[in-house]
């Protein structure tokens, strides 16, 4: 699970625990206190399994995990090939590469301690997300 997933789980668990504490303080019946404790525990466990399912079984969750791994490790093992408009190869880079996302018609990436910027080129990026 990603860091943001753990933060979300902590927030959900905190809210459930606060509601449980409120029920325990307000309720005078011991049965309601026990039942609310059991329900709170079940809700916390269900939210944990729900988030784990989301990050393991959805494409969006898996992309978030890969993005986080890339951010924490300084990039992923990738092959970046830069082409001209006619299809000629300008450059090819293979190794641990960190690519910056943008919408400005250019690509920026860091490779072996250098920053590369290509404007108005066709760029093919193949990454090994399983490493």
PyMOL CGO cylinders between C-alpha atoms (Angstrom):
from pymol import cmd
from pymol.cgo import CYLINDER

trace = [
    CYLINDER, 0.00, 0.00, 0.00, 1.26, 3.51, -0.72, 0.3, 1, 1, 1, 1, 1, 1,
    CYLINDER, 1.26, 3.51, -0.72, 2.02, 6.19, 1.84, 0.3, 1, 1, 1, 1, 1, 1,
    CYLINDER, 2.02, 6.19, 1.84, -1.17, 8.05, 0.93, 0.3, 1, 1, 1, 1, 1, 1,
    CYLINDER, -1.17, 8.05, 0.93, -3.10, 4.78, 1.41, 0.3, 1, 1, 1, 1, 1, 1,
    CYLINDER, -3.10, 4.78, 1.41, -1.69, 4.38, 4.92, 0.3, 1, 1, 1, 1, 1, 1,
    CYLINDER, -1.69, 4.38, 4.92, -2.55, 8.00, 5.71, 0.3, 1, 1, 1, 1, 1, 1,
    CYLINDER, -2.55, 8.00, 5.71, -6.11, 7.43, 4.49, 0.3, 1, 1, 1, 1, 1, 1,
    CYLINDER, -6.11, 7.43, 4.49, -6.35, 4.25, 6.57, 0.3, 1, 1, 1, 1, 1, 1,
    CYLINDER, -6.35, 4.25, 6.57, -5.07, 6.09, 9.66, 0.3, 1, 1, 1, 1, 1, 1,
    CYLINDER, -5.07, 6.09, 9.66, -7.65, 8.85, 9.14, 0.3, 1, 1, 1, 1, 1, 1,
    CYLINDER, -7.65, 8.85, 9.14, -10.50, 6.33, 8.74, 0.3, 1, 1, 1, 1, 1, 1,
    CYLINDER, -10.50, 6.33, 8.74, -9.37, 4.39, 11.81, 0.3, 1, 1, 1, 1, 1, 1,
    CYLINDER, -9.37, 4.39, 11.81, -9.07, 7.61, 13.83, 0.3, 1, 1, 1, 1, 1, 1,
    CYLINDER, -9.07, 7.61, 13.83, -12.63, 8.65, 12.92, 0.3, 1, 1, 1, 1, 1, 1,
    CYLINDER, -12.63, 8.65, 12.92, -13.98, 5.20, 13.81, 0.3, 1, 1, 1, 1, 1, 1,
    CYLINDER, -13.98, 5.20, 13.81, -12.12, 5.21, 17.13, 0.3, 1, 1, 1, 1, 1, 1,
    CYLINDER, -12.12, 5.21, 17.13, -13.43, 8.72, 17.96, 0.3, 1, 1, 1, 1, 1, 1,
    CYLINDER, -13.43, 8.72, 17.96, -17.01, 7.64, 17.26, 0.3, 1, 1, 1, 1, 1, 1,
    CYLINDER, -17.01, 7.64, 17.26, -16.45, 4.51, 19.35, 0.3, 1, 1, 1, 1, 1, 1,
    CYLINDER, -16.45, 4.51, 19.35, -15.07, 6.59, 22.25, 0.3, 1, 1, 1, 1, 1, 1,
    CYLINDER, -15.07, 6.59, 22.25, -18.09, 8.89, 22.03, 0.3, 1, 1, 1, 1, 1, 1,
    CYLINDER, -18.09, 8.89, 22.03, -20.48, 5.92, 22.13, 0.3, 1, 1, 1, 1, 1, 1,
    CYLINDER, -20.48, 5.92, 22.13, -18.65, 4.47, 25.14, 0.3, 1, 1, 1, 1, 1, 1,
    CYLINDER, -18.65, 4.47, 25.14, -18.85, 7.82, 26.99, 0.3, 1, 1, 1, 1, 1, 1,
    CYLINDER, -18.85, 7.82, 26.99, -22.52, 8.42, 26.21, 0.3, 1, 1, 1, 1, 1, 1,
    CYLINDER, -22.52, 8.42, 26.21, -23.88, 4.90, 26.54, 0.3, 1, 1, 1, 1, 1, 1,
    CYLINDER, -23.88, 4.90, 26.54, -24.72, 3.53, 29.96, 0.3, 1, 1, 1, 1, 1, 1,
    CYLINDER, -24.72, 3.53, 29.96, -25.52, 0.04, 28.74, 0.3, 1, 1, 1, 1, 1, 1,
    CYLINDER, -25.52, 0.04, 28.74, -22.52, -2.33, 28.81, 0.3, 1, 1, 1, 1, 1, 1,
    CYLINDER, -22.52, -2.33, 28.81, -23.96, -4.36, 25.92, 0.3, 1, 1, 1, 1, 1, 1,
    CYLINDER, -23.96, -4.36, 25.92, -23.94, -1.27, 23.63, 0.3, 1, 1, 1, 1, 1, 1,
    CYLINDER, -23.94, -1.27, 23.63, -20.36, -0.56, 24.65, 0.3, 1, 1, 1, 1, 1, 1,
    CYLINDER, -20.36, -0.56, 24.65, -19.29, -4.10, 23.75, 0.3, 1, 1, 1, 1, 1, 1,
    CYLINDER, -19.29, -4.10, 23.75, -21.27, -4.18, 20.49, 0.3, 1, 1, 1, 1, 1, 1,
    CYLINDER, -21.27, -4.18, 20.49, -19.93, -0.78, 19.39, 0.3, 1, 1, 1, 1, 1, 1,
    CYLINDER, -19.93, -0.78, 19.39, -16.37, -1.95, 20.15, 0.3, 1, 1, 1, 1, 1, 1,
    CYLINDER, -16.37, -1.95, 20.15, -16.85, -5.07, 18.05, 0.3, 1, 1, 1, 1, 1, 1,
    CYLINDER, -16.85, -5.07, 18.05, -18.41, -3.06, 15.21, 0.3, 1, 1, 1, 1, 1, 1,
    CYLINDER, -18.41, -3.06, 15.21, -15.56, -0.50, 15.33, 0.3, 1, 1, 1, 1, 1, 1,
    CYLINDER, -15.56, -0.50, 15.33, -12.98, -3.28, 15.16, 0.3, 1, 1, 1, 1, 1, 1,
    CYLINDER, -12.98, -3.28, 15.16, -14.76, -4.90, 12.22, 0.3, 1, 1, 1, 1, 1, 1,
    CYLINDER, -14.76, -4.90, 12.22, -14.98, -1.54, 10.39, 0.3, 1, 1, 1, 1, 1, 1,
    CYLINDER, -14.98, -1.54, 10.39, -11.29, -0.83, 10.90, 0.3, 1, 1, 1, 1, 1, 1,
    CYLINDER, -11.29, -0.83, 10.90, -10.28, -4.29, 9.68, 0.3, 1, 1, 1, 1, 1, 1,
    CYLINDER, -10.28, -4.29, 9.68, -12.68, -4.01, 6.71, 0.3, 1, 1, 1, 1, 1, 1,
    CYLINDER, -12.68, -4.01, 6.71, -11.25, -0.62, 5.72, 0.3, 1, 1, 1, 1, 1, 1,
    CYLINDER, -11.25, -0.62, 5.72, -7.71, -2.05, 5.88, 0.3, 1, 1, 1, 1, 1, 1,
    CYLINDER, -7.71, -2.05, 5.88, -8.62, -5.01, 3.67, 0.3, 1, 1, 1, 1, 1, 1,
    CYLINDER, -8.62, -5.01, 3.67, -10.57, -2.73, 1.32, 0.3, 1, 1, 1, 1, 1, 1,
    CYLINDER, -10.57, -2.73, 1.32, -7.58, -0.45, 0.82, 0.3, 1, 1, 1, 1, 1, 1,
    CYLINDER, -7.58, -0.45, 0.82, -5.21, -3.41, 0.41, 0.3, 1, 1, 1, 1, 1, 1,
    CYLINDER, -5.21, -3.41, 0.41, -7.58, -4.84, -2.20, 0.3, 1, 1, 1, 1, 1, 1,
    CYLINDER, -7.58, -4.84, -2.20, -7.71, -1.49, -4.01, 0.3, 1, 1, 1, 1, 1, 1,
    CYLINDER, -7.71, -1.49, -4.01, -3.91, -1.17, -4.23, 0.3, 1, 1, 1, 1, 1, 1,
    CYLINDER, -3.91, -1.17, -4.23, -3.44, -4.78, -5.31, 0.3, 1, 1, 1, 1, 1, 1,
    CYLINDER, -3.44, -4.78, -5.31, -6.34, -5.27, -7.74, 0.3, 1, 1, 1, 1, 1, 1,
    CYLINDER, -6.34, -5.27, -7.74, -6.94, -1.98, -9.53, 0.3, 1, 1, 1, 1, 1, 1,
    CYLINDER, -6.94, -1.98, -9.53, -4.81, -0.40, -12.25, 0.3, 1, 1, 1, 1, 1, 1,
    CYLINDER, -4.81, -0.40, -12.25, -5.05, 2.98, -10.54, 0.3, 1, 1, 1, 1, 1, 1,
    CYLINDER, -5.05, 2.98, -10.54, -3.82, 1.57, -7.23, 0.3, 1, 1, 1, 1, 1, 1,
    CYLINDER, -3.82, 1.57, -7.23, -0.95, -0.30, -8.90, 0.3, 1, 1, 1, 1, 1, 1,
    CYLINDER, -0.95, -0.30, -8.90, 0.10, 2.85, -10.81, 0.3, 1, 1, 1, 1, 1, 1,
    CYLINDER, 0.10, 2.85, -10.81, 0.24, 4.74, -7.51, 0.3, 1, 1, 1, 1, 1, 1,
    CYLINDER, 0.24, 4.74, -7.51, 2.50, 2.06, -6.03, 0.3, 1, 1, 1, 1, 1, 1,
    CYLINDER, 2.50, 2.06, -6.03, 4.82, 2.19, -9.08, 0.3, 1, 1, 1, 1, 1, 1,
    CYLINDER, 4.82, 2.19, -9.08, 4.91, 6.01, -9.00, 0.3, 1, 1, 1, 1, 1, 1,
    CYLINDER, 4.91, 6.01, -9.00, 5.79, 5.95, -5.31, 0.3, 1, 1, 1, 1, 1, 1,
    CYLINDER, 5.79, 5.95, -5.31, 8.52, 3.35, -5.88, 0.3, 1, 1, 1, 1, 1, 1,
    CYLINDER, 8.52, 3.35, -5.88, 9.94, 5.52, -8.67, 0.3, 1, 1, 1, 1, 1, 1,
    CYLINDER, 9.94, 5.52, -8.67, 9.90, 8.62, -6.46, 0.3, 1, 1, 1, 1, 1, 1,
    CYLINDER, 9.90, 8.62, -6.46, 11.55, 6.89, -3.52, 0.3, 1, 1, 1, 1, 1, 1,
    CYLINDER, 11.55, 6.89, -3.52, 14.23, 5.14, -5.60, 0.3, 1, 1, 1, 1, 1, 1,
    CYLINDER, 14.23, 5.14, -5.60, 15.22, 7.97, -7.95, 0.3, 1, 1, 1, 1, 1, 1,
    CYLINDER, 15.22, 7.97, -7.95, 13.50, 6.49, -10.99, 0.3, 1, 1, 1, 1, 1, 1,
    CYLINDER, 13.50, 6.49, -10.99, 12.77, 3.15, -12.60, 0.3, 1, 1, 1, 1, 1, 1,
    CYLINDER, 12.77, 3.15, -12.60, 14.76, 0.95, -14.91, 0.3, 1, 1, 1, 1, 1, 1,
    CYLINDER, 14.76, 0.95, -14.91, 13.74, 2.37, -18.29, 0.3, 1, 1, 1, 1, 1, 1,
    CYLINDER, 13.74, 2.37, -18.29, 14.75, 2.68, -21.88, 0.3, 1, 1, 1, 1, 1, 1,
    CYLINDER, 14.75, 2.68, -21.88, 14.12, 6.13, -23.35, 0.3, 1, 1, 1, 1, 1, 1,
    CYLINDER, 14.12, 6.13, -23.35, 14.38, 6.54, -27.12, 0.3, 1, 1, 1, 1, 1, 1,
    CYLINDER, 14.38, 6.54, -27.12, 14.14, 10.00, -28.68, 0.3, 1, 1, 1, 1, 1, 1,
    CYLINDER, 14.14, 10.00, -28.68, 13.10, 10.27, -32.35, 0.3, 1, 1, 1, 1, 1, 1,
    CYLINDER, 13.10, 10.27, -32.35, 12.98, 13.04, -34.92, 0.3, 1, 1, 1, 1, 1, 1,
    CYLINDER, 12.98, 13.04, -34.92, 9.77, 13.78, -36.81, 0.3, 1, 1, 1, 1, 1, 1,
    CYLINDER, 9.77, 13.78, -36.81, 11.02, 11.54, -39.64, 0.3, 1, 1, 1, 1, 1, 1,
    CYLINDER, 11.02, 11.54, -39.64, 11.61, 8.60, -37.30, 0.3, 1, 1, 1, 1, 1, 1,
    CYLINDER, 11.61, 8.60, -37.30, 15.38, 8.80, -36.99, 0.3, 1, 1, 1, 1, 1, 1,
    CYLINDER, 15.38, 8.80, -36.99, 16.76, 8.01, -33.56, 0.3, 1, 1, 1, 1, 1, 1,
    CYLINDER, 16.76, 8.01, -33.56, 18.39, 11.01, -31.90, 0.3, 1, 1, 1, 1, 1, 1,
    CYLINDER, 18.39, 11.01, -31.90, 19.38, 9.29, -28.67, 0.3, 1, 1, 1, 1, 1, 1,
    CYLINDER, 19.38, 9.29, -28.67, 18.72, 6.21, -26.56, 0.3, 1, 1, 1, 1, 1, 1,
    CYLINDER, 18.72, 6.21, -26.56, 19.20, 5.95, -22.80, 0.3, 1, 1, 1, 1, 1, 1,
    CYLINDER, 19.20, 5.95, -22.80, 18.93, 2.80, -20.69, 0.3, 1, 1, 1, 1, 1, 1,
    CYLINDER, 18.93, 2.80, -20.69, 19.17, 2.63, -16.92, 0.3, 1, 1, 1, 1, 1, 1,
    CYLINDER, 19.17, 2.63, -16.92, 17.57, 4.09, -13.83, 0.3, 1, 1, 1, 1, 1, 1,
    CYLINDER, 17.57, 4.09, -13.83, 15.76, 7.15, -15.16, 0.3, 1, 1, 1, 1, 1, 1,
    CYLINDER, 15.76, 7.15, -15.16, 13.50, 9.62, -13.37, 0.3, 1, 1, 1, 1, 1, 1,
    CYLINDER, 13.50, 9.62, -13.37, 11.03, 11.30, -15.76, 0.3, 1, 1, 1, 1, 1, 1,
    CYLINDER, 11.03, 11.30, -15.76, 9.18, 14.52, -14.96, 0.3, 1, 1, 1, 1, 1, 1,
    CYLINDER, 9.18, 14.52, -14.96, 5.51, 14.68, -15.94, 0.3, 1, 1, 1, 1, 1, 1,
    CYLINDER, 5.51, 14.68, -15.94, 4.36, 17.72, -17.90, 0.3, 1, 1, 1, 1, 1, 1,
    CYLINDER, 4.36, 17.72, -17.90, 1.94, 18.83, -20.62, 0.3, 1, 1, 1, 1, 1, 1,
    CYLINDER, 1.94, 18.83, -20.62, 4.17, 21.36, -22.37, 0.3, 1, 1, 1, 1, 1, 1,
    CYLINDER, 4.17, 21.36, -22.37, 5.36, 19.45, -25.45, 0.3, 1, 1, 1, 1, 1, 1,
    CYLINDER, 5.36, 19.45, -25.45, 8.68, 18.44, -23.96, 0.3, 1, 1, 1, 1, 1, 1,
    CYLINDER, 8.68, 18.44, -23.96, 10.17, 15.70, -21.84, 0.3, 1, 1, 1, 1, 1, 1,
    CYLINDER, 10.17, 15.70, -21.84, 12.60, 16.15, -18.96, 0.3, 1, 1, 1, 1, 1, 1,
    CYLINDER, 12.60, 16.15, -18.96, 14.45, 13.31, -17.29, 0.3, 1, 1, 1, 1, 1, 1,
    CYLINDER, 14.45, 13.31, -17.29, 17.44, 12.74, -15.08, 0.3, 1, 1, 1, 1, 1, 1,
    CYLINDER, 17.44, 12.74, -15.08, 19.96, 10.09, -16.07, 0.3, 1, 1, 1, 1, 1, 1,
    CYLINDER, 19.96, 10.09, -16.07, 23.39, 9.41, -14.55, 0.3, 1, 1, 1, 1, 1, 1,
    CYLINDER, 23.39, 9.41, -14.55, 23.52, 12.74, -12.76, 0.3, 1, 1, 1, 1, 1, 1,
    CYLINDER, 23.52, 12.74, -12.76, 22.54, 14.82, -15.80, 0.3, 1, 1, 1, 1, 1, 1,
    CYLINDER, 22.54, 14.82, -15.80, 19.24, 16.44, -16.74, 0.3, 1, 1, 1, 1, 1, 1,
    CYLINDER, 19.24, 16.44, -16.74, 18.03, 15.93, -20.32, 0.3, 1, 1, 1, 1, 1, 1,
    CYLINDER, 18.03, 15.93, -20.32, 15.36, 18.07, -21.97, 0.3, 1, 1, 1, 1, 1, 1,
    CYLINDER, 15.36, 18.07, -21.97, 13.91, 17.34, -25.41, 0.3, 1, 1, 1, 1, 1, 1,
    CYLINDER, 13.91, 17.34, -25.41, 11.46, 19.71, -27.07, 0.3, 1, 1, 1, 1, 1, 1,
    CYLINDER, 11.46, 19.71, -27.07, 9.09, 18.80, -29.89, 0.3, 1, 1, 1, 1, 1, 1,
    CYLINDER, 9.09, 18.80, -29.89, 10.46, 15.30, -30.31, 0.3, 1, 1, 1, 1, 1, 1,
    CYLINDER, 10.46, 15.30, -30.31, 8.80, 11.92, -30.28, 0.3, 1, 1, 1, 1, 1, 1,
    CYLINDER, 8.80, 11.92, -30.28, 9.83, 10.05, -27.17, 0.3, 1, 1, 1, 1, 1, 1,
    CYLINDER, 9.83, 10.05, -27.17, 9.26, 6.38, -26.44, 0.3, 1, 1, 1, 1, 1, 1,
    CYLINDER, 9.26, 6.38, -26.44, 9.66, 5.34, -22.82, 0.3, 1, 1, 1, 1, 1, 1,
    CYLINDER, 9.66, 5.34, -22.82, 9.65, 1.69, -21.82, 0.3, 1, 1, 1, 1, 1, 1,
    CYLINDER, 9.65, 1.69, -21.82, 9.87, 1.04, -18.11, 0.3, 1, 1, 1, 1, 1, 1,
    CYLINDER, 9.87, 1.04, -18.11, 10.29, -2.18, -16.15, 0.3, 1, 1, 1, 1, 1, 1,
    CYLINDER, 10.29, -2.18, -16.15, 7.73, -1.74, -13.38, 0.3, 1, 1, 1, 1, 1, 1,
    CYLINDER, 7.73, -1.74, -13.38, 8.38, -5.17, -11.86, 0.3, 1, 1, 1, 1, 1, 1,
    CYLINDER, 8.38, -5.17, -11.86, 11.92, -4.45, -10.64, 0.3, 1, 1, 1, 1, 1, 1,
]
cmd.load_cgo(trace, "trace")
